[in-house]
Amino acid sequence: MSETWETKDGRRRVRRDPPTIDDAVLAAQGLADDIDSQIEIVMSLMNVSAEAARDAVLKNGLRKDKEADRFTVAGRSGAPRTVVVERRAPRRPTGARPVISASYQRGRI
């Protein structure tokens, strides 16, 4: 699906992809832990049959377990991790002007 319109610089086109059943399954997995609740969520989001929703949840549920096995966290197991985020202030010139002596302004140095 795409939408095209004319601008002063030429034609512009935006591609719009509707959500898929896999997107609905990922959302359902984030909202509920048990499979029956996930199936109901997928059915309500995508307006599909219970069989199609169950197949998608079971298919993506297996994939989710495989992805979790690939990632490991270094360090002691169960130890809290500290993350420090610092904000650096941007360098802005100060509004103050340099001090010029009165003798310099009059031409006497």
N, C-alpha and C positions, 0 to 999 in steps of 0.2 A: 504494500500500500504506500502510495506517495501522494504528496500534494504539491502542485506546482503553481507559482504565481510570478508575475512580472514585476521587476523593480527597475529603478533607474540604471542599475549596474547590469541588468540582464535577468535571465530566468533563474529562479531559486526553487529548489526542491528539497523537501524534508521527508525522510523515510519514517514511517510510523509502523511499528510492529505491535500487533495486539498481544496481550499476555498469553502464554501457553499454559498447558496443564502442569508442566514441570515447574513453572513459576508459582502456581497455586499450591503445589505440593511443598515447595520450600517454605512458603508462607505458613502453611498448615503445620509443618514440622517445628517452626518457631513458636507457634501458638499453643500446641498441644503435644503431649508425650505419647499418649496411647493411639493406636492405629485407628480405632473406630471414630474417635473425635477428629482425627486428621481427614478421614474419608468424608465425614459430614462437612467439614470446612471446605474441602476441595469441591464437593458437590454444590455447595452454596455459592462459591466463587465463580465456578466455570459453567454451571448449569449442565453437568454431564451425568450419565447414569452411575449407579452405585458400582457396577462392575468395572467401568472405565476408571473411576476414581480409585477403587481398590487396587487395580492393576498398577496404576501410576504411583500410588503411595508405596506399594510393596517394591516396585522396581527402584524408585528413588531412595527408599529406606535402606536397601542394600548398598547403594552407592554412597550414602552418607556414612555408613560404618567404615567403608574402605577409605574414605577421605580422612576420617578421624585417626586411623592407624598410621597415616603418613606423617602426621605432625607430632613432634615430641618437644618437650620443654626441657631445656638444660637446667641443671641444678638439682637441689634436693626436691624430692617428691612432696607436694603439698605445702611447700614453704611459700609464704606470701611474697609477692614480688613488688618492689617499689619502682614506680615510674615518676620521674621528675620532669616537669615541663616548665621551661623558663621562657619568658617573653623578653626579647631584646627590644629596647626602645629604638625607634629609628633615629638616625643622626640628622638633626635639624639645626640649621644655623641659628644662633641666638639673635635676638632682636637688638642687642646692645651694639652701639657703634664704638669703634676704638676712640680712646680719649686723645684729643689733639690739644696740645698746649696753646695758650693764647699767643705766645710769641711766634709760633709756627704759622698760625692763621694770618697774622699781619705781615708775613714775609720776612720776619727776623728770625733767623735760626741761630 
